[in-house]
Amino acid sequence: MEVYVGCCGLTKSMKKYFEIYSLLETQNTFYRIVRPETARRWRELAHPDFVFTVKAFQGITHPASSPTWRRSNIKPTPAHGRFQLTSAVFDSWQRTKTICEELQAPVTIIQAPATFTDAEQNVKSVEEFFRSIDRGGLIIGFEPRGWRQESIAEVCDKVGVTHVTDPFVSNPVSLGGTGVAYFRLHGSPPGKKMYYYTYSDGELKTLADRLTTLGASRVFVLFNNITREIDAKRFLKLIKA
């Protein structure tokens, strides 16, 4: 089992980050259209073994009413978001795929908004979207929020995507046949405030022990809390001990 550890987004310059870590989940690729030449420059700055994963552009998932569009460099339309089978959504996917190719990223994650429930029509839309796109060999992580486990398992199993989750909330209900487990740690163990949290040594040890139970050949562990770089360093030290 290969384990990759890094952060969701940067808190320092890319150059300094690359000196310490070997994995980064890009965050601005969700909020904005990133030019291919920009992604190419990131790839050139990183060392050859560095791994990027990409958070897919919100045009696939988030409707024009979402506040996340305030940070975008394009204006959303009613045709954006909610996995609609529209040219705007497919263009958002193609732009994401292009960035993944420039970064040589093995995984992209698609995060649904919390308002996108597992209603029957929404589940159908997600399945139809995943069946319609050209993945180009990419592994796709699907991160729904507030869905029932049976709905998540149904989608992942049917269309071959892996369930992205915070391991302190739940284990993935399906790897979708990808062999990849993808964790995003939001700093929210039970009873704690999301993001504003530093993991204890015991919690990191529990996480390390859990990785061996997933049945995955590759595990991506991305810290997304305020102290993410400190916690990622601690976790790396723990799993290498």
C-alpha positions as CSV (number, residue, x, y, z in Angstrom):
1,M,0.0,0.0,0.0
2,E,1.3,3.4,-1.0
3,V,0.4,6.3,1.3
4,Y,0.7,9.9,0.1
5,V,0.4,12.8,2.7
6,G,-0.1,16.5,2.0
7,C,-2.4,19.5,2.3
8,C,-5.4,20.9,0.7
9,G,-4.1,24.2,-0.6
10,L,-1.0,26.2,0.4
11,T,-0.1,28.3,3.5
12,K,3.3,29.1,2.1
13,S,5.0,29.6,-1.3
14,M,4.9,26.6,-3.7
15,K,8.7,26.5,-3.7
16,K,8.9,26.2,0.1
17,Y,6.0,23.7,0.2
18,F,7.7,21.5,-2.4
19,E,10.8,21.3,-0.2
20,I,8.8,19.6,2.6
21,Y,5.9,17.7,1.0
22,S,5.3,15.4,-1.9
23,L,1.6,15.8,-2.3
24,L,-0.7,18.8,-2.8
25,E,-4.4,19.1,-3.6
26,T,-5.0,22.2,-5.6
27,Q,-7.8,24.4,-4.3
28,N,-7.9,27.4,-6.6
29,T,-8.8,25.0,-9.4
30,F,-12.2,24.7,-7.7
31,Y,-12.8,28.5,-7.5
32,R,-11.3,29.7,-10.7
33,I,-10.5,28.7,-14.3
34,V,-6.8,28.1,-14.2
35,R,-4.8,28.5,-17.5
36,P,-3.0,25.4,-18.7
37,E,0.3,27.3,-18.9
38,T,-0.1,28.2,-15.2
39,A,-0.5,24.5,-14.3
40,R,2.4,23.7,-16.5
41,R,4.6,26.1,-14.5
42,W,3.5,24.5,-11.2
43,R,4.5,21.1,-12.6
44,E,7.9,22.5,-13.6
45,L,8.5,24.0,-10.2
46,A,7.8,20.7,-8.4
47,H,10.3,17.8,-8.2
48,P,9.7,14.9,-10.6
49,D,8.2,12.6,-7.9
50,F,5.8,15.3,-6.5
51,V,2.1,14.4,-6.8
52,F,-0.7,16.8,-7.5
53,T,-4.4,16.1,-7.0
54,V,-7.0,18.5,-8.4
55,K,-10.2,19.7,-6.9
56,A,-12.5,20.0,-9.9
57,F,-13.9,23.3,-11.0
58,Q,-17.2,24.3,-9.4
59,G,-18.9,24.7,-12.7
60,I,-19.6,21.0,-12.6
61,T,-21.3,21.0,-9.2
62,H,-22.3,24.4,-7.9
63,P,-25.2,26.4,-9.2
64,A,-25.0,30.1,-9.9
65,S,-26.5,30.9,-6.5
66,S,-23.6,29.4,-4.6
67,P,-21.5,32.0,-2.7
68,T,-18.4,30.1,-3.9
69,W,-18.8,31.8,-7.3
70,R,-17.8,35.1,-5.8
71,R,-14.2,34.1,-6.1
72,S,-14.5,33.0,-9.7
73,N,-13.0,34.6,-12.7
74,I,-16.0,33.8,-14.9
75,K,-19.7,34.5,-14.5
76,P,-21.9,31.5,-13.8
77,T,-25.0,30.7,-15.7
78,P,-28.1,28.6,-15.0
79,A,-26.4,25.9,-17.1
80,H,-23.6,25.5,-14.6
81,G,-23.6,23.1,-11.7
82,R,-25.7,20.2,-10.3
83,F,-24.1,17.7,-12.7
84,Q,-26.4,18.9,-15.5
85,L,-25.7,17.5,-18.9
86,T,-25.0,20.9,-20.4
87,S,-22.2,22.4,-22.5
88,A,-21.3,24.6,-19.5
89,V,-20.8,21.6,-17.2
90,F,-19.0,19.5,-19.8
91,D,-16.7,22.5,-20.5
92,S,-16.0,22.7,-16.7
93,W,-15.1,19.1,-16.7
94,Q,-12.8,19.4,-19.8
95,R,-11.0,22.4,-18.2
96,T,-10.5,20.3,-15.1
97,K,-9.2,17.4,-17.1
98,T,-6.8,19.6,-19.0
99,I,-5.3,20.9,-15.7
100,C,-4.9,17.3,-14.4
101,E,-3.0,16.4,-17.6
102,E,-0.7,19.4,-17.2
103,L,0.0,18.5,-13.6
104,Q,0.2,14.8,-14.3
105,A,-2.4,14.4,-11.5
106,P,-3.6,10.8,-11.0
107,V,-6.8,11.9,-9.1
108,T,-9.4,14.7,-9.3
109,I,-12.1,15.1,-6.7
110,I,-15.5,16.4,-7.3
111,Q,-17.2,17.9,-4.3
112,A,-21.0,18.4,-4.4
113,P,-22.5,21.3,-2.5
114,A,-24.3,20.5,0.8
115,T,-27.6,21.6,-0.9
116,F,-27.3,18.8,-3.5
117,T,-29.0,16.0,-1.6
118,D,-29.4,12.4,-2.6
119,A,-32.8,12.9,-4.0
120,E,-33.6,10.4,-6.8
121,Q,-33.1,12.9,-9.6
122,N,-29.8,14.1,-8.2
123,V,-28.5,10.6,-8.0
124,K,-29.6,10.0,-11.6
125,S,-27.8,13.2,-12.7
126,V,-24.6,12.2,-11.0
127,E,-24.6,8.8,-12.6
128,E,-25.4,10.1,-16.1
129,F,-22.7,12.7,-15.8
130,F,-20.0,10.2,-14.8
131,R,-21.1,7.9,-17.6
132,S,-20.9,10.7,-20.2
133,I,-17.5,12.2,-19.6
134,D,-14.1,11.2,-21.0
135,R,-12.0,10.5,-17.9
136,G,-8.7,10.0,-19.8
137,G,-7.5,7.5,-17.3
138,L,-8.1,9.8,-14.3
139,I,-9.3,8.4,-11.0
140,I,-12.3,10.4,-9.8
141,G,-13.1,11.0,-6.1
142,F,-16.7,11.9,-5.3
143,E,-17.4,13.9,-2.2
144,P,-21.1,14.2,-1.5
145,R,-22.2,15.9,1.7
146,G,-25.2,14.7,3.7
147,W,-25.9,11.7,1.5
148,R,-27.0,8.4,2.9
149,Q,-24.4,5.7,2.8
150,E,-26.5,3.5,0.5
151,S,-26.8,6.3,-2.0
152,I,-23.1,6.9,-2.0
153,A,-22.3,3.2,-2.4
154,E,-24.8,2.9,-5.3
155,V,-23.2,5.7,-7.3
156,C,-19.6,4.7,-6.6
157,D,-20.2,1.1,-7.5
158,K,-22.2,1.8,-10.6
159,V,-19.9,4.4,-12.2
160,G,-16.4,3.5,-10.8
161,V,-15.6,6.5,-8.6
162,T,-14.1,6.4,-5.1
163,H,-15.9,7.9,-2.1
164,V,-14.0,10.9,-0.6
165,T,-14.5,11.3,3.1
166,D,-13.1,12.7,6.3
167,P,-12.0,9.5,8.2
168,F,-13.0,11.0,11.5
169,V,-16.6,11.1,10.2
170,S,-16.7,7.8,8.3
171,N,-14.7,5.4,6.3
172,P,-15.3,5.3,2.6
173,V,-18.4,3.2,1.8
174,S,-16.9,2.2,-1.6
175,L,-13.7,2.6,-3.6
176,G,-15.6,2.0,-6.8
177,G,-13.1,-0.5,-8.0
178,T,-10.3,2.1,-8.2
179,G,-8.1,0.7,-5.4
180,V,-7.8,4.3,-4.2
181,A,-8.9,5.7,-0.8
182,Y,-8.9,9.5,-0.5
183,F,-9.2,11.2,2.8
184,R,-9.8,15.0,3.4
185,L,-9.3,15.9,7.1
186,H,-11.3,18.9,8.0
187,G,-10.2,19.2,11.6
188,S,-13.6,17.9,12.9
189,P,-13.4,14.8,15.1
190,P,-16.7,14.3,17.1
191,G,-17.6,17.3,19.2
192,K,-14.8,19.6,17.8
193,K,-15.1,22.7,15.7
194,M,-14.5,22.2,12.0
195,Y,-11.2,23.4,10.6
196,Y,-10.1,25.1,13.8
197,Y,-8.6,22.0,15.3
198,T,-5.2,20.4,15.8
199,Y,-5.2,16.6,15.8
200,S,-3.9,14.8,18.9
201,D,-1.1,12.2,18.7
202,G,-3.7,9.6,19.6
203,E,-6.0,10.6,16.7
204,L,-3.2,10.5,14.2
205,K,-2.1,7.1,15.5
206,T,-5.7,5.9,15.1
207,L,-5.8,7.2,11.5
208,A,-2.5,5.4,10.7
209,D,-3.8,2.1,12.0
210,R,-7.0,2.5,10.0
211,L,-5.3,2.9,6.7
212,T,-4.4,-0.8,6.7
213,T,-8.1,-1.8,6.9
214,L,-9.3,-0.1,3.8
215,G,-8.3,-2.6,1.1
216,A,-6.7,0.1,-1.0
217,S,-3.5,0.0,-2.9
218,R,-3.1,3.7,-2.7
219,V,-4.2,6.1,0.0
220,F,-4.2,9.9,-0.2
221,V,-4.3,11.7,3.1
222,L,-5.0,15.4,2.7
223,F,-5.1,17.7,5.8
224,N,-7.6,20.6,5.4
225,N,-7.6,22.1,8.9
226,I,-6.0,25.4,10.0
227,T,-2.9,23.7,11.3
228,R,-2.8,21.4,8.3
229,E,0.9,21.7,7.5
230,I,1.9,21.0,11.1
231,D,-0.4,18.0,11.3
232,A,0.7,16.7,7.9
233,K,4.3,16.8,9.1
234,R,3.5,14.9,12.3
235,F,1.5,12.3,10.4
236,L,4.3,11.8,7.9
237,K,6.8,11.3,10.8
238,L,4.4,8.8,12.4
239,I,3.9,6.6,9.4
240,K,7.6,6.6,8.6
241,A,8.6,5.6,12.1
